[in-house]
């Protein structure tokens, strides 16, 4: 069975060996750290900012087999840059990287809410390009002679896919789009666009704070205008449960801590009911 998980400090020996392997290192980006201290710093960042950066270990039947990662490219437009996919030569030939890529795609698009996933591959790395196409990525273009690698200028081949390519369920897409608009309202100070995401007879309920409840789109809009949030929401994970979406959320100022849950009941592409819980903040 192929699975992925966030890399931990006890993975360092495996990561150092893999990323310095003679059959792996030539295909990696020239700036990527491969020393123990540099990798340890990356793992710490992956744990402290899980919605903005990720370092993952690929496992085959519980054995570490490879590594992959992402970094947020544009938070406002929900773009993630995928990077540094590497599979140990002992596990090549079984399409491990293809399945691992699909798992990471689902995690980023369904759970974290990214709308666009993109990556860039050296022009000489034809094996990685074939993998990207098998995993569903669409070739979008070439940066001609963009990178100095192995003593000469190399092309960078661009690939990407969007949420629509992954068939993300509508209810989960509604949650992530709503959070995007919420965050844009925080940025601009204009809360009028948020009201359009609620049904006319929607309910907004807060648990853990003495605010509300609010009934109807106009009352909900007034509540946000009068007591606007002052930070962006980040989503750590979301799933559909019994007809509603349950998401774990936090705030951008503390991106590694969960603040509570958002429970969204959809109806006709609108939010019929939104319950926001405030719980004791804890590590994700």
C-alpha positions in Angstrom: 0.0 0.0 0.0 1.3 3.5 -0.9 0.7 6.3 1.5 2.1 9.8 2.3 2.6 11.6 5.6 4.3 14.7 6.8 8.0 14.1 7.4 9.2 13.9 11.0 12.6 14.5 12.7 13.2 10.8 12.8 13.1 10.7 9.0 16.2 12.8 8.7 18.6 9.9 8.1 16.4 8.6 5.3 16.0 12.0 3.7 19.7 12.8 3.8 20.6 9.5 2.2 17.9 9.7 -0.4 18.5 13.3 -1.5 22.3 12.7 -1.8 21.9 9.4 -3.7 23.9 9.4 -6.9 20.8 8.4 -8.9 18.6 11.1 -7.3 20.7 14.2 -6.7 21.3 15.2 -10.3 17.6 15.6 -10.9 16.9 17.8 -7.9 16.8 21.6 -7.9 20.2 23.2 -7.5 19.1 25.3 -4.5 17.4 22.5 -2.5 19.1 21.7 0.8 20.5 18.2 1.2 22.4 18.6 4.4 21.0 17.5 7.8 20.7 21.0 9.2 19.0 22.4 6.1 16.5 19.5 6.0 15.8 19.8 9.8 14.8 23.4 9.2 12.5 22.4 6.4 10.8 19.8 8.7 10.3 22.4 11.4 8.7 24.7 8.9 6.4 22.0 7.6 5.2 21.4 11.1 4.7 25.0 12.1 3.0 26.2 8.8 1.2 23.1 7.5 -1.1 25.1 5.1 1.8 27.0 3.6 4.5 24.4 3.3 4.8 20.7 3.4 7.5 18.1 3.4 6.1 14.5 2.9 7.5 11.0 3.1 6.1 8.5 0.7 5.7 5.0 2.2 5.2 1.6 0.6 3.7 -0.9 3.1 5.0 1.3 5.9 8.6 1.6 4.6 9.9 5.0 3.5 10.3 5.1 -0.2 10.5 8.7 -1.3 9.8 12.3 -0.6 7.7 15.1 -2.0 6.6 18.6 -1.0 4.8 21.8 -1.7 5.1 25.5 -1.0 2.4 28.1 -1.2 3.0 30.3 -4.3 0.0 32.6 -4.0 -2.2 32.5 -0.9 -4.8 34.9 -2.2 -5.4 32.8 -5.4 -4.7 29.5 -3.6 -1.8 28.3 -5.8 0.6 25.7 -4.5 4.0 24.9 -6.1 4.9 21.2 -6.0 8.5 20.4 -5.7 11.3 17.8 -5.0 9.6 14.6 -5.8 12.1 11.8 -5.4 11.7 8.1 -5.1 14.4 5.8 -3.9 15.8 3.6 -6.8 14.8 0.5 -4.9 11.1 1.4 -5.4 11.2 2.5 -9.0 9.2 0.7 -11.7 6.1 0.2 -9.5 4.6 3.6 -10.3 5.0 4.6 -6.6 5.4 8.3 -7.6 2.2 8.3 -9.6 0.0 7.2 -6.7 1.9 9.4 -4.3 1.3 12.4 -6.5 -2.4 11.7 -6.7 -2.6 11.5 -2.9 -0.8 14.8 -2.5 -3.1 16.3 -5.1 -6.2 15.3 -3.1 -4.7 16.5 0.1 -3.9 19.9 -1.3 -7.1 20.4 -3.2 -9.7 18.7 -1.0 -8.3 19.2 2.5 -6.3 22.4 2.3 -8.4 24.0 -0.5 -5.8 24.9 -3.1 -7.3 25.8 -6.5 -4.2 25.4 -8.6 -1.3 23.0 -8.3 1.8 23.6 -10.4 5.3 22.3 -10.9 8.4 22.8 -13.0 10.7 20.1 -14.3 14.1 20.3 -15.9 13.9 19.8 -19.7 16.4 16.9 -19.5 14.3 15.0 -17.0 12.1 13.1 -19.4 11.2 10.5 -16.8 9.7 13.1 -14.5 7.8 14.7 -17.4 6.2 11.3 -18.2 5.3 10.9 -14.5 3.6 14.3 -14.4 1.5 13.5 -17.4 0.5 10.1 -16.0 -0.5 11.8 -12.7 -2.9 14.2 -14.6 -0.8 17.3 -14.9 -1.2 19.4 -18.1 1.8 20.7 -19.8 1.5 24.5 -20.1 4.7 25.7 -21.5 8.5 26.0 -21.3 10.9 28.5 -19.7 13.6 28.4 -22.3 17.1 28.0 -21.0 16.0 29.2 -17.6 18.4 27.4 -15.2 22.1 26.8 -15.0 22.5 23.1 -14.2 25.3 20.6 -14.9 27.4 23.2 -16.6 24.8 24.4 -19.2 21.5 26.3 -19.5 18.4 24.1 -19.1 14.8 24.5 -20.0 12.1 24.4 -17.3 8.9 22.6 -18.4 5.8 23.9 -16.7 2.9 21.6 -15.6 -0.3 22.4 -13.7 -3.8 21.2 -12.8 -6.8 22.9 -11.2 -9.5 21.9 -8.8 -11.8 21.2 -11.7 -9.4 18.6 -13.0 -9.7 16.7 -9.7 -13.5 16.5 -9.3 -13.5 18.0 -5.9 -17.0 17.6 -4.4 -19.2 20.7 -4.7 -19.8 21.0 -1.0 -16.0 21.1 -0.2 -15.5 23.5 -3.1 -18.1 25.8 -1.5 -16.3 25.8 1.8 -12.9 26.7 0.3 -14.4 29.4 -2.0 -16.2 30.9 1.0 -13.1 31.0 3.1 -11.2 32.6 0.1 -13.9 35.4 -0.1 -13.8 35.8 3.7 -10.1 36.3 3.6 -10.4 38.8 0.8 -13.0 40.7 2.9 -10.4 40.8 5.7 -7.9 42.2 3.3 -10.1 44.9 1.8 -12.4 45.8 4.7 -15.4 45.4 2.4 -17.8 42.7 3.8 -20.6 43.0 1.3 -19.3 40.2 -1.0 -19.5 37.6 1.9 -23.3 37.9 2.1 -23.7 36.4 -1.4 -22.5 33.1 -0.1 -25.4 32.6 2.3 -28.9 31.5 1.5 -31.7 34.0 2.2 -32.7 32.1 5.3 -29.3 31.1 6.4 -28.1 30.6 10.0 -24.8 31.6 11.5 -24.0 30.1 14.9 -20.9 30.6 17.1 -20.0 28.1 19.8 -17.5 29.0 22.5 -18.1 32.8 22.3 -21.0 35.0 23.4 -22.0 36.2 19.9 -25.1 35.5 17.9 -26.8 33.4 16.6 -27.8 35.3 13.5 -30.6 34.5 11.1 -31.0 35.5 7.5 -28.6 36.8 5.0 -29.0 40.5 5.9 -28.5 39.9 9.7 -25.4 37.8 8.9 -24.0 40.5 6.7 -24.6 43.1 9.4 -22.9 41.0 12.0 -19.7 40.8 9.9 -19.8 44.5 9.1 -20.2 45.5 12.8 -17.7 43.0 14.3 -15.4 42.0 11.4 -12.7 39.4 11.9 -9.2 40.8 11.8 -7.2 37.7 10.5 -7.3 35.3 7.6 -8.7 31.8 8.1 -6.6 28.8 7.2 -8.1 25.3 6.7 -6.2 22.3 8.0 -8.5 19.6 6.7 -12.1 19.2 5.5 -14.5 16.3 4.8 -18.1 15.6 4.1 -20.0 14.0 7.0 -23.7 13.3 7.0 -24.6 16.0 4.4 -22.4 18.7 5.7 -18.8 19.8 5.5 -16.7 19.6 8.7 -13.4 21.6 8.5 -10.6 22.2 11.0 -9.6 25.8 10.9 -7.1 28.2 12.5 -5.8 31.8 12.0 -3.0 32.9 9.7 -1.2 34.7 12.6 -0.7 31.2 14.3 -0.7 28.9 11.2 0.2 25.8 13.2 -2.6 25.9 15.7 -6.2 24.8 15.4 -8.8 27.2 16.7 -11.9 25.2 16.2 -14.2 23.7 13.5 -16.4 25.1 10.8 -19.5 23.1 10.0 -21.2 24.0 6.7 -24.6 22.8 5.6 -25.0 23.6 1.9 -28.1 24.1 -0.1 -28.3 25.0 -3.8 -24.6 26.1 -3.9 -25.1 28.4 -0.9 -24.5 28.1 2.8 -27.7 27.2 4.6 -26.1 26.9 8.0 -22.6 27.8 9.3 -21.5 26.8 12.8 -18.1 28.1 13.9 -16.7 26.6 17.1 -14.0 28.2 19.2 -12.0 25.6 21.1 -8.9 25.6 23.1 -6.1 26.2 20.6 -3.9 23.2 20.0 -1.2 22.0 17.7 -2.5 20.6 14.3 
